Amino acid sequence: MAHYDDPQFSYTQYWQGREYEHLSEVLALNKLLQGLSFQKSADIGGGFGRLTPALASRSQTTYLIEPSAKMRRLASKSLRSKNVEIMAGSAARTRLPDSSLDCAILVRVLHHIPNLQPIFSELTRILKPNGYLVIEFANSLNFKSRLKSFISGEPIFPTPTDLRSLASIRKKYISFVNHHPQTVLKTLRLCRFAPLRVLSVSNFRSPLLKKIVPLQMLLLLESASQTIFSKIYFGPSIFILAQKIAQ
């Protein structure tokens, strides 16, 4: 997306002070991919390669697919692994061959995309039969949303919730979409994916908690809660491991 190429917007700077969120996502990926190994995999919308090492350590070849030229340049500097190839492309148009991947991950991508079906269809195309998919999405059914719904009396609808977030000092705004978990699961199934496991992630994402609770303690709590809290879609971020259904 264009704002990632904005010279006055720094996505790497955005992650400063967000060690808890980053490590929570690494924890989730390691749990979902534990015991799996791949010949070819892809981190789609992988940005500067923040999570690519977690996938590349399990794969002979990993593609980082990223539409932003600026992000690709940063990734080429930060990722020194010989088994990572950086390519231009997007979630809707990866430019990868049909049935070429054993695994794909999309983290912090779907919150920019209101209509998920074209994205999932592209993933169906590029994954081999029985290939694995890990997606992450911003959860409209999270605990804070449900608390607000209870207080206000306004229901949480299964349609995407379109918010706006500040992208740069130029006061450009970008779309930020929260998705309802049941809608995401339904769309996955429509696109020939069988959901295997769900995790609730960044369950303790709170400026106050991050100030008063040591990082390692927060991560211990996070690791213990990701599976338990997934049953009620508690957290602001949901991870799903799915597998392409072989025809």
C-alpha positions as CSV (number, residue, x, y, z in Angstrom):
1,M,0.0,0.0,0.0
2,A,1.2,3.5,-0.8
3,H,1.6,4.8,2.8
4,Y,4.3,2.2,3.4
5,D,6.4,3.9,0.7
6,D,5.8,7.3,2.3
7,P,9.3,8.6,3.3
8,Q,7.7,10.2,6.4
9,F,6.1,7.0,7.6
10,S,8.4,4.5,9.3
11,Y,6.9,1.0,9.8
12,T,10.1,-0.1,11.6
13,Q,9.7,2.8,14.0
14,Y,6.1,1.8,14.6
15,W,7.4,-1.5,16.1
16,Q,9.6,0.3,18.6
17,G,8.0,-0.2,22.1
18,R,5.9,-3.1,20.8
19,E,8.1,-5.9,21.8
20,Y,5.3,-7.7,23.6
21,E,3.0,-7.6,20.5
22,H,5.9,-8.8,18.2
23,L,6.9,-11.7,20.5
24,S,3.3,-12.7,21.0
25,E,3.0,-13.2,17.3
26,V,6.3,-15.1,17.1
27,L,4.9,-17.4,19.9
28,A,1.7,-18.0,18.0
29,L,3.5,-18.8,14.7
30,N,5.8,-21.2,16.5
31,K,2.9,-23.0,18.2
32,L,0.9,-23.3,15.0
33,L,3.8,-24.5,12.9
34,Q,5.4,-26.7,15.5
35,G,6.7,-30.0,14.0
36,L,6.1,-28.9,10.4
37,S,8.7,-28.4,7.7
38,F,8.3,-27.2,4.1
39,Q,10.1,-27.2,0.8
40,K,8.6,-23.8,-0.3
41,S,6.7,-21.3,1.8
42,A,5.8,-17.6,1.6
43,D,5.4,-14.7,4.0
44,I,2.8,-12.7,2.1
45,G,2.7,-9.0,2.9
46,G,5.8,-9.6,5.0
47,G,6.9,-6.0,5.2
48,F,10.5,-5.6,6.3
49,G,10.7,-9.3,7.2
50,R,9.7,-9.1,10.9
51,L,8.2,-12.6,11.0
52,T,9.9,-14.2,8.0
53,P,12.7,-15.9,10.1
54,A,10.0,-17.9,12.0
55,L,8.9,-19.4,8.7
56,A,12.3,-19.6,6.9
57,S,13.7,-21.7,9.8
58,R,11.2,-24.4,8.7
59,S,11.5,-24.1,4.9
60,Q,14.1,-24.8,2.3
61,T,13.0,-21.8,0.3
62,T,10.9,-18.9,1.7
63,Y,9.5,-16.1,-0.4
64,L,8.8,-12.7,1.1
65,I,6.0,-11.2,-1.0
66,E,5.6,-7.4,-0.5
67,P,4.0,-4.6,-2.6
68,S,6.1,-1.8,-1.0
69,A,9.4,-1.1,-2.6
70,K,10.6,0.6,0.6
71,M,9.7,-2.5,2.7
72,R,11.5,-4.8,0.2
73,R,14.6,-2.7,0.5
74,L,14.5,-2.8,4.3
75,A,13.9,-6.6,4.2
76,S,16.9,-7.1,1.9
77,K,19.1,-5.4,4.5
78,S,17.7,-7.2,7.5
79,L,17.3,-10.7,6.1
80,R,20.7,-12.4,5.4
81,S,19.4,-15.9,5.1
82,K,20.3,-17.6,1.8
83,N,16.9,-19.4,1.7
84,V,14.8,-16.2,1.6
85,E,13.8,-14.6,-1.7
86,I,12.2,-11.1,-1.8
87,M,9.6,-10.5,-4.5
88,A,7.2,-7.8,-5.5
89,G,3.6,-8.8,-5.2
90,S,0.5,-8.6,-3.1
91,A,-2.0,-10.8,-1.3
92,A,-4.4,-10.4,-4.2
93,R,-1.7,-11.0,-6.8
94,T,1.3,-12.9,-5.5
95,R,2.7,-13.7,-8.9
96,L,3.6,-17.2,-7.7
97,P,2.8,-20.3,-9.8
98,D,-0.2,-22.5,-9.2
99,S,0.2,-25.1,-6.5
100,S,3.7,-24.1,-5.7
101,L,3.7,-23.6,-2.0
102,D,3.6,-25.9,1.0
103,C,2.8,-23.1,3.4
104,A,1.8,-19.4,3.4
105,I,1.4,-16.9,6.2
106,L,-0.5,-13.6,6.2
107,V,0.0,-11.5,9.4
108,R,-1.1,-7.9,9.7
109,V,-2.4,-7.9,6.2
110,L,-6.1,-8.7,6.4
111,H,-6.9,-5.6,8.5
112,H,-6.5,-3.6,5.2
113,I,-8.9,-5.8,3.2
114,P,-12.7,-5.7,3.7
115,N,-13.5,-8.5,1.2
116,L,-11.4,-11.6,2.1
117,Q,-12.7,-14.0,-0.5
118,P,-10.4,-12.8,-3.4
119,I,-7.4,-13.1,-1.1
120,F,-8.3,-16.6,0.1
121,S,-9.0,-17.6,-3.5
122,E,-5.5,-16.5,-4.5
123,L,-4.1,-18.6,-1.6
124,T,-6.1,-21.6,-2.7
125,R,-4.5,-21.2,-6.1
126,I,-0.8,-21.0,-5.0
127,L,-1.0,-23.7,-2.2
128,K,-0.5,-27.3,-3.0
129,P,-3.2,-29.8,-2.0
130,N,-3.0,-30.2,1.8
131,G,-0.8,-27.1,2.0
132,Y,-0.9,-25.1,5.2
133,L,-2.1,-21.5,5.7
134,V,-1.7,-19.2,8.7
135,I,-3.7,-16.0,8.8
136,E,-4.0,-13.3,11.3
137,F,-6.8,-10.7,11.5
138,A,-8.0,-7.9,13.8
139,N,-10.9,-9.3,15.8
140,S,-14.1,-7.4,15.9
141,L,-15.4,-9.7,18.7
142,N,-12.6,-9.0,21.1
143,F,-13.2,-8.5,24.8
144,K,-13.1,-4.7,24.7
145,S,-15.6,-4.6,21.8
146,R,-18.0,-6.9,23.6
147,L,-17.7,-4.8,26.8
148,K,-18.6,-1.7,24.8
149,S,-21.4,-3.6,23.1
150,F,-22.8,-4.6,26.5
151,I,-22.6,-1.0,27.8
152,S,-24.0,0.6,24.7
153,G,-26.6,-2.0,23.8
154,E,-25.3,-2.0,20.2
155,P,-24.7,-5.5,18.7
156,I,-21.5,-6.6,17.0
157,F,-22.4,-7.4,13.5
158,P,-20.6,-10.1,11.4
159,T,-19.8,-7.6,8.7
160,P,-16.3,-5.9,8.7
161,T,-15.9,-2.9,10.9
162,D,-14.0,-0.2,9.0
163,L,-12.0,2.1,11.2
164,R,-9.4,4.8,10.4
165,S,-5.9,5.1,11.6
166,L,-3.3,7.8,11.2
167,A,-0.6,6.8,8.7
168,S,1.9,9.6,8.8
169,I,2.7,13.1,10.0
170,R,1.0,14.3,6.8
171,K,-2.3,13.3,8.4
172,K,-3.1,10.7,5.8
173,Y,-5.6,8.1,7.0
174,I,-5.7,4.5,6.0
175,S,-8.5,1.9,6.3
176,F,-8.3,-0.5,9.2
177,V,-10.8,-3.4,9.1
178,N,-11.8,-5.5,12.1
179,H,-13.2,-8.9,11.0
180,H,-15.7,-11.2,12.8
181,P,-14.2,-14.6,13.5
182,Q,-17.2,-16.6,12.2
183,T,-17.2,-14.7,8.9
184,V,-13.5,-15.4,8.5
185,L,-14.0,-19.1,9.2
186,K,-16.9,-19.3,6.8
187,T,-14.9,-17.6,4.0
188,L,-12.0,-20.0,4.6
189,R,-14.3,-23.0,4.2
190,L,-15.9,-21.5,1.0
191,C,-12.3,-21.3,-0.4
192,R,-11.5,-24.9,0.3
193,F,-9.7,-24.5,3.6
194,A,-10.2,-26.6,6.7
195,P,-9.5,-24.6,9.9
196,L,-7.3,-26.7,12.2
197,R,-6.4,-24.5,15.1
198,V,-7.3,-21.0,16.4
199,L,-5.2,-18.9,18.8
200,S,-6.1,-15.6,20.6
201,V,-3.0,-13.4,20.5
202,S,-1.8,-10.2,22.2
203,N,-4.3,-10.9,25.0
204,F,-2.7,-8.4,27.3
205,R,-2.1,-5.6,24.9
206,S,-2.5,-2.7,27.3
207,P,-0.2,0.3,27.8
208,L,-0.7,0.1,31.5
209,L,0.1,-3.6,31.7
210,K,3.2,-3.2,29.6
211,K,4.4,-0.5,32.0
212,I,3.9,-2.4,35.2
213,V,4.3,-6.0,34.3
214,P,7.8,-7.2,33.1
215,L,7.9,-8.4,29.5
216,Q,8.9,-12.0,30.3
217,M,6.0,-12.3,32.7
218,L,3.6,-10.9,30.1
219,L,4.9,-13.5,27.6
220,L,4.4,-16.3,30.1
221,L,0.8,-15.2,30.6
222,E,0.4,-14.8,26.8
223,S,1.7,-18.3,26.0
224,A,-0.6,-19.8,28.6
225,S,-3.7,-17.9,27.4
226,Q,-3.5,-18.2,23.6
227,T,-5.3,-21.5,23.4
228,I,-7.6,-21.0,26.3
229,F,-8.8,-17.5,25.3
230,S,-9.2,-18.7,21.7
231,K,-12.4,-20.5,22.7
232,I,-14.1,-17.1,23.4
233,Y,-12.1,-15.0,20.8
234,F,-10.8,-12.8,23.6
235,G,-7.9,-11.0,22.1
236,P,-7.5,-8.2,19.6
237,S,-5.7,-10.5,17.2
238,I,-6.8,-14.0,16.0
239,F,-4.4,-16.5,14.4
240,I,-5.8,-19.4,12.4
241,L,-4.0,-22.5,11.1
242,A,-5.9,-24.0,8.1
243,Q,-5.1,-26.6,5.5
244,K,-6.1,-26.6,1.8
245,I,-8.6,-29.4,1.1
246,A,-7.3,-31.8,-1.6
247,Q,-9.9,-32.5,-4.2
